[in-house]
Amino acid sequence: MSERIIIFDTTLRDGEQSPGASMNTPEKLRMATQLEKLGVDVIEAGFPAASVGDFEAVKAIAKKVKKAEVAGLCRASESDIQKAWDAVKHAEKPRIHTFIATSDIHMKYKLNMESDAVVKQAVEAVKFAKSLTESVEFSAEDGSRSDKDFLCEIFEAVIDAGATTVNLPDTVGYAVPEEFSELVSYVMKNTKNMDKAILSVHCHNDLGLATANTLAAIKAGAKQAEVTINGIGERAGNTSLEEIVMALKTRESYMNCKTGIESTHIYAASKMVSTITGIMVQPNKAIVGANAFAHESGIHQDGMLKNPMTYEIMQPETIGLHSTKLVLGKHSGKHALYSHLQTMGFDLSEDELKVVFKKFKDLADKKKTIVDEDLEALVADGILRSSDIFQLEYLHGSSGTTVLPTATVKLSINGRSHRAAGEGNGPIDAAFDAIKIISGTNAELLRFTVAALTDGTDSQGEVTVRLREDGLVALGRGSDPDIITASAKAYVNGLNRLEYLKTNSVTTEDVI
């Protein structure tokens, strides 16, 4: 019998700590709904003590999610733990996830604590958390650089105190697979009461080894994998959910492990994360990248025609990709649109469907065929950003070889319309200038990228910007058949994300 691996998804907490990848509460709720549909066992909804916004988002997710456990992260302090409990207590299955650093370098320079004091604080934290809920997880921050005997000591102590899961994180992505496997095996063997708890691992991708380290740990006996959709997370990211799930599914006979994930929802979850955060998936990304099931080599194509298994170890249908797609156009009805959006992971209300359907019809007048990427952009513009502070109402620009590029922009700020004209080196620069005048922002444009959502000259253009203001970094994303309008939408979206971060910062000095 294959061992059942618990999938702990931290897209909404660690994933959101990707620079600029902040999500508001409605976006987090949609993502949590998709994660539950995907079948993850635990959803780490956020860090309730980090901000009022994060607390409210975790609370809302706890009330909505019914099947998965909902976890709140907290430092090993009574105030943090109480805050986490106040947020997750509304869940059908609440979990408190507390942590403290255990490596020599962190204990000396960050905590300024001796090891005995660290153990004492960890035990007190777990005992308090246990008085609030049955499911308590303890993480040893920077575990992969910690003394292995000290790890065994602190794990044994917190398990005695009531921890049901102990987590060994590779916080800075320092480990390599064989070394990490040996560490997991040592901890499993030398923690006397390990049979009373689940051993989890949480790996970062700084050396590109997060998935390899997690698989090595599972092979060595770890029973929970902490992951994110598309591998998003701070610095180089986290272990990718889709890579772990499909590796275990494809190589179950070797790994002797399986998950409870419904893999046909993987692609929809991946696209939703990309749409919400504005972080694009690289084309050669394993499992969900655009090239993951593409074959250009003549030899590969010949083999594929004879037997797909010659060059495909997975079928695209297993992650929710289908070779036949419903073609939508201007004659398509509301029911066809709704049905197709459901297959993409969007469960819209009747009012939301009306908004998207109107935008769909408007776009269909400009494009002959509407594809999934177009629909994702419509949902993002029409629903996910409907409560934004700044909203683009109108844009007119002029440019050419003999005129100074100018743009007139009408922007809504908290429901009130404002208009301004700007100029620049080109029509996009002029549009940005007008938006800056209206919004009063001093944000610095760090990056500007343009891509086509699909092939063809009628494709929607997709623009991604990275903005920085007062030390905060936000990504903005916009799409439209007109690239200047798409650029303005992206800039406005970035400003909205900056405004959210000003009162709901998702970064903390302590991470696992």
C-alpha positions in Angstrom: 0.0 0.0 0.0 1.3 3.5 -0.9 1.8 5.9 2.0 -0.6 9.0 1.9 1.4 12.2 1.8 -0.3 15.3 3.3 -0.2 18.3 1.0 0.1 21.6 2.9 -0.4 24.5 0.6 1.1 27.9 1.6 0.4 29.8 -1.6 -1.7 32.3 0.4 1.0 32.8 3.0 4.5 32.1 1.8 3.6 32.4 -1.8 2.2 35.9 -1.2 5.6 36.9 0.1 6.9 36.9 -3.5 7.9 40.5 -4.1 4.8 42.3 -5.4 2.5 39.3 -5.2 0.1 40.6 -2.7 -3.5 39.4 -2.8 -6.6 41.2 -1.4 -9.3 39.3 0.5 -11.6 38.5 -2.4 -8.6 37.2 -4.4 -7.6 35.0 -1.5 -11.1 33.6 -1.1 -11.2 32.6 -4.7 -7.8 31.0 -4.5 -8.8 29.2 -1.3 -11.9 27.8 -3.1 -9.8 26.5 -5.9 -7.3 25.0 -3.5 -10.1 23.1 -1.7 -11.4 21.9 -5.1 -7.9 20.8 -5.9 -8.0 18.6 -2.7 -5.2 20.1 -0.6 -5.2 18.8 2.9 -4.1 22.0 4.7 -4.5 25.6 3.5 -2.1 28.0 5.2 -4.3 31.1 4.8 -1.9 33.7 6.1 0.0 35.3 9.0 -2.9 36.9 11.1 -0.6 38.9 13.3 1.2 40.5 10.3 -1.6 43.0 9.4 -5.3 43.7 9.9 -5.9 42.8 6.3 -4.2 39.4 6.6 -6.2 38.7 9.8 -9.5 39.4 8.1 -8.5 37.3 5.0 -7.6 34.3 7.2 -10.9 34.7 9.1 -12.9 34.9 5.9 -11.2 31.8 4.5 -11.7 29.9 7.7 -15.4 30.6 7.5 -15.6 29.5 3.8 -13.5 26.4 3.6 -15.2 23.2 4.7 -13.1 20.2 3.7 -9.4 21.3 4.2 -7.7 22.3 7.5 -7.1 26.0 7.7 -3.8 27.1 9.3 -2.7 30.4 10.6 1.1 31.1 10.9 2.4 32.7 14.1 5.6 33.3 16.0 6.1 31.5 19.3 4.5 34.2 21.3 1.2 34.2 23.1 -0.1 37.3 21.4 0.7 35.9 17.9 -0.9 32.6 18.7 -4.0 34.2 20.1 -4.3 36.3 17.0 -3.9 33.2 14.8 -6.6 31.4 16.8 -9.0 34.3 16.6 -8.7 34.1 12.8 -8.8 30.3 12.3 -11.3 29.3 15.0 -14.1 29.8 12.6 -12.9 26.9 10.5 -14.3 23.4 10.5 -10.8 22.1 10.9 -8.5 24.8 12.4 -4.7 24.5 12.8 -2.3 26.8 14.6 1.2 26.8 13.0 3.9 28.3 15.3 7.6 28.6 14.8 10.9 29.7 16.2 14.5 29.7 14.8 16.8 26.8 15.8 20.0 27.3 13.9 23.1 28.6 15.7 23.3 31.6 13.5 19.7 32.6 14.0 19.7 31.9 17.7 22.8 34.0 18.2 22.3 36.9 15.8 18.5 37.2 15.4 17.0 35.8 18.6 19.9 36.5 20.9 18.8 33.4 22.9 20.5 30.3 24.3 19.3 27.0 23.0 17.6 26.1 26.4 15.6 29.3 26.2 14.5 28.5 22.7 13.3 25.1 23.7 11.4 26.6 26.7 9.7 29.2 24.5 8.8 26.7 21.9 7.2 24.4 24.5 5.3 27.2 26.1 4.0 28.3 22.6 2.9 24.8 21.7 1.2 24.3 25.1 -0.8 27.5 24.7 -1.7 26.6 21.1 -2.8 23.1 22.2 -5.1 24.7 24.8 -7.0 26.3 21.9 -7.0 23.6 19.2 -6.1 20.0 18.7 -4.1 20.5 15.5 -0.9 22.2 16.3 2.2 22.4 14.0 5.6 23.5 15.2 8.4 24.6 12.7 12.1 24.8 13.4 13.0 27.8 11.3 16.3 27.3 9.4 16.1 23.7 10.3 18.4 22.5 7.6 21.3 24.5 9.1 20.4 23.5 12.7 22.4 21.0 14.8 20.7 17.7 14.2 20.7 16.6 17.8 19.2 20.0 18.9 16.4 19.4 16.3 15.7 16.0 17.9 15.7 17.6 21.3 13.3 20.5 20.5 11.0 18.2 18.4 10.7 15.7 21.2 9.9 18.6 23.6 7.2 20.1 21.5 5.6 16.8 20.7 5.4 16.1 24.4 3.8 19.5 24.7 1.1 18.6 22.2 2.4 19.3 18.7 0.8 17.0 16.2 3.0 18.0 13.3 6.7 19.1 13.4 8.1 20.8 10.4 11.8 20.8 9.2 12.2 23.7 6.9 15.1 24.4 4.5 14.4 28.1 5.0 17.2 29.5 2.9 17.3 26.8 0.3 20.7 25.6 1.4 20.3 21.9 1.5 21.0 19.3 -1.2 19.0 16.1 -1.6 21.2 13.5 -0.2 22.1 15.7 2.8 18.5 16.6 3.4 17.4 13.0 3.2 20.1 12.0 5.8 18.9 14.8 8.1 15.3 13.7 7.8 16.2 10.0 8.5 18.3 11.1 11.5 15.5 13.1 13.0 13.0 10.3 12.4 15.2 7.8 14.1 16.5 9.9 17.0 13.4 11.8 18.1 12.0 9.3 20.6 8.3 10.2 20.3 8.2 10.9 16.6 5.6 8.2 16.2 3.2 10.6 17.9 3.5 13.3 15.3 3.8 13.9 11.5 7.1 15.0 10.2 6.7 17.8 7.5 9.2 19.5 5.2 9.2 23.0 3.8 11.8 23.7 1.1 12.9 26.8 -0.7 14.3 26.9 -4.2 17.4 29.1 -3.9 19.6 26.5 -5.4 16.9 25.1 -7.7 16.6 22.0 -5.4 13.3 22.5 -3.6 11.4 19.8 -5.4 14.3 17.4 -5.3 14.9 18.0 -1.6 11.2 17.5 -0.8 11.1 14.2 -2.7 14.2 13.0 -1.0 12.6 13.9 2.4 9.5 12.0 1.5 11.6 9.0 0.5 13.3 9.2 3.9 10.0 9.2 5.8 8.5 12.7 5.8 4.7 12.5 5.6 3.8 16.2 4.8 5.0 18.4 2.0 4.6 22.2 2.3 4.2 23.6 -1.2 2.9 26.5 -3.3 1.1 26.7 -6.7 3.6 27.4 -9.5 6.4 27.3 -6.8 5.8 31.0 -5.9 7.3 32.4 -2.8 10.0 34.7 -1.6 13.4 34.9 -3.2 13.6 32.0 -5.7 10.3 30.5 -4.4 9.0 27.3 -2.7 8.6 23.7 -3.6 6.0 23.5 -6.4 2.8 21.7 -5.6 2.3 20.5 -9.2 5.8 19.1 -9.4 5.5 17.1 -6.1 2.0 15.9 -6.9 2.8 14.7 -10.4 6.1 13.2 -9.4 4.4 11.1 -6.8 1.6 10.3 -9.3 3.9 9.4 -12.1 6.4 7.5 -10.0 4.1 6.0 -7.3 5.5 2.5 -7.8 9.0 3.8 -7.0 8.2 6.4 -4.3 5.5 4.1 -2.7 3.6 7.4 -1.9 0.5 9.1 -3.2 -1.6 12.2 -2.5 -5.3 13.1 -2.3 -4.9 15.8 -4.9 -7.4 15.9 -7.8 -4.8 16.5 -10.5 -7.2 17.6 -13.2 -7.6 20.9 -11.3 -3.9 21.6 -11.3 -3.8 23.7 -14.5 -6.8 25.8 -13.4 -5.1 26.5 -10.1 -1.9 27.5 -11.8 -3.6 29.9 -14.2 -5.6 31.4 -11.3 -2.4 32.1 -9.3 -0.8 33.7 -12.4 -3.9 35.8 -13.1 -4.3 37.0 -9.5 -0.6 37.8 -8.7 0.5 38.9 -12.1 3.5 36.5 -11.9 3.7 34.7 -15.3 4.6 31.1 -15.5 7.9 30.5 -17.5 7.2 28.6 -20.7 9.6 25.8 -19.8 8.1 25.4 -16.3 7.6 21.7 -15.4 4.0 20.5 -15.5 2.2 23.8 -16.1 4.5 25.7 -18.5 3.3 26.5 -22.0 6.0 24.2 -23.4 5.4 21.3 -20.9 3.5 19.2 -23.5 4.8 20.8 -26.7 7.0 18.8 -29.1 8.9 20.5 -31.8 11.6 18.0 -32.7 10.8 15.9 -35.7 12.0 12.8 -34.0 9.8 13.5 -31.0 6.8 14.3 -33.2 7.2 11.1 -35.1 7.3 9.1 -31.9 4.3 10.9 -30.4 2.2 10.1 -33.5 3.1 6.4 -33.1 2.7 6.3 -29.3 2.4 9.4 -27.1 4.2 7.5 -24.3 7.4 7.6 -26.3 8.0 11.2 -25.2 5.2 12.0 -22.8 5.4 10.5 -19.3 2.1 12.2 -18.4 -1.0 12.9 -20.3 -2.0 16.6 -20.5 -5.5 15.6 -19.4 -4.3 14.5 -16.0 -3.6 18.2 -15.1 -6.7 19.5 -16.7 -5.4 20.4 -20.1 -7.6 19.2 -22.9 -6.7 18.8 -26.6 -10.2 19.9 -27.6 -11.4 23.3 -26.5 -14.8 24.9 -26.6 -14.5 27.7 -29.1 -16.2 30.9 -27.9 -17.2 33.8 -30.1 -19.7 36.6 -30.4 -22.6 34.2 -30.9 -21.9 32.2 -27.8 -24.4 32.5 -25.0 -24.2 33.2 -21.3 -24.6 29.5 -20.4 -21.7 28.4 -22.7 -19.5 31.1 -21.1 -20.5 30.1 -17.6 -19.9 26.4 -18.2 -16.4 27.1 -19.7 -15.5 29.4 -16.9 -16.3 26.6 -14.4 -14.0 24.2 -16.2 -11.3 26.9 -15.7 -11.9 27.1 -12.0 -14.1 30.2 -11.8 -17.4 29.8 -10.0 -19.1 33.1 -10.6 -22.3 34.4 -9.0 -25.1 35.5 -11.3 -24.1 39.2 -10.9 -20.5 38.5 -11.5 -21.4 36.5 -14.6 -23.3 39.4 -16.0 -20.3 41.7 -15.6 -18.0 39.2 -17.3 -20.5 38.4 -20.1 -20.8 42.0 -21.0 -17.0 42.3 -21.2 -16.9 39.1 -23.2 -19.4 40.4 -25.8 -17.4 43.7 -26.1 -14.2 41.7 -26.7 -15.9 39.3 -29.1 -16.7 42.3 -31.3 -13.0 42.9 -31.6 -11.8 39.3 -31.8 -13.1 36.4 -33.8 -12.3 33.7 -31.3 -12.0 34.0 -27.5 -9.6 31.7 -25.8 -8.9 30.8 -22.2 -6.2 33.4 -21.7 -8.7 36.1 -22.8 -11.3 34.8 -20.3 -8.8 34.9 -17.5 -8.0 38.5 -18.3 -11.8 39.4 -18.4 -12.4 37.8 -15.0 -9.3 39.6 -13.5 -10.5 43.0 -14.9 -14.2 42.6 -14.2 -14.3 40.7 -10.9 -11.0 40.3 -9.1 -10.3 44.1 -9.4 -13.9 45.4 -9.0 -13.3 46.9 -5.6 -10.0 48.7 -6.5 -9.4 52.3 -5.3 -8.2 53.4 -8.7 -10.1 52.4 -11.8 -9.4 53.4 -15.4 -12.5 54.9 -17.0 -11.1 56.5 -20.2 -7.9 56.8 -22.2 -7.1 58.7 -25.4 -3.7 59.0 -26.8 -2.0 60.5 -29.8 1.5 59.9 -31.2 3.4 59.8 -34.4 6.7 60.8 -36.1 5.9 64.5 -36.2 3.9 65.1 -33.0 4.6 65.1 -29.3 3.0 62.0 -27.8 0.2 62.9 -25.4 -2.5 61.1 -23.5 -5.7 62.1 -21.7 -6.8 59.8 -18.9 -10.0 59.7 -16.8 -9.4 57.8 -13.5 -11.9 57.0 -10.8 -10.5 57.3 -7.3 -12.9 55.8 -4.7 -15.8 56.3 -7.0 -15.0 60.0 -8.0 -13.8 60.8 -11.5 -10.6 62.8 -12.2 -9.1 63.8 -15.5 -5.6 64.8 -16.6 -3.4 65.1 -19.6 0.2 63.9 -19.8 3.1 63.8 -22.3 6.1 61.6 -22.8 8.5 59.8 -25.1 5.7 57.7 -26.5 1.9 57.1 -25.9 2.5 54.7 -23.0 4.9 57.0 -21.3 2.3 59.8 -21.8 -0.5 57.7 -20.3 1.7 56.8 -17.3 2.4 60.5 -16.9 -1.3 61.4 -16.8 -2.0 58.6 -14.3 0.8 59.9 -12.0 -0.7 63.4 -12.1 -4.2 62.1 -11.1 -3.0 59.6 -8.5 -0.3 61.7 -7.0 2.0 58.7 -6.9 5.8 58.8 -6.7 6.1 55.1 -7.5 9.2 54.1 -9.5 8.7 51.9 -12.5 11.2 49.0 -12.1 10.1 46.8 -14.9 7.8 46.9 -17.9 7.1 43.8 -20.0 4.8 43.2 -22.9 3.5 39.8 -24.3 0.8 38.5 -26.5 -1.8 36.3 -24.8 -2.3 34.3 -28.0 -1.1 34.1 -31.5 -2.4 36.4 -34.2 -2.5 40.1 -34.8 -5.9 40.4 -33.0 -4.4 38.9 -29.8 -4.8 40.8 -26.5 -1.6 42.3 -25.4 -0.6 41.6 -21.8 1.5 44.1 -19.9 3.2 43.5 -16.5 4.8 46.3 -14.5 6.7 46.3 -11.3 6.4 49.4 -9.2 8.3 50.5 -6.0 7.2 53.1 -3.6 8.4 53.7 0.0 10.2 50.4 0.0 7.1 48.4 -1.1 7.1 46.5 -4.4 4.0 45.6 -6.3 3.3 43.9 -9.6 0.6 45.2 -11.9 -1.0 43.3 -14.8 -3.3 44.5 -17.5 -4.6 43.1 -20.9 -6.4 44.6 -23.8 -6.4 44.3 -27.6 -4.9 47.8 -27.5 -1.4 47.7 -26.0 -1.6 51.3 -24.7 -4.8 50.6 -22.8 -3.3 47.3 -21.5 -0.3 49.3 -20.2 -2.5 51.8 -18.5 -4.5 49.0 -16.9 -1.3 47.3 -15.7 0.0 50.6 -14.1 -3.4 51.3 -12.4 -3.4 47.7 -11.1 0.1 48.1 -9.7 -1.0 51.3 -7.9 -3.9 49.5 -6.4 -1.6 46.7 -5.1 0.7 49.3 -3.6 -2.2 50.9 -1.8 -3.2 47.5 -0.4 0.4 46.9 0.8 0.5 50.2 2.6 -2.0 49.0 5.1 -1.6 45.2 4.7 2.1 44.5 4.4 2.7 40.7 4.0 6.4 40.8 4.9 7.8 40.0 8.3 11.3 39.7 9.6 10.6 36.1 10.5 9.9 33.5 7.9 10.1 29.7 7.6 
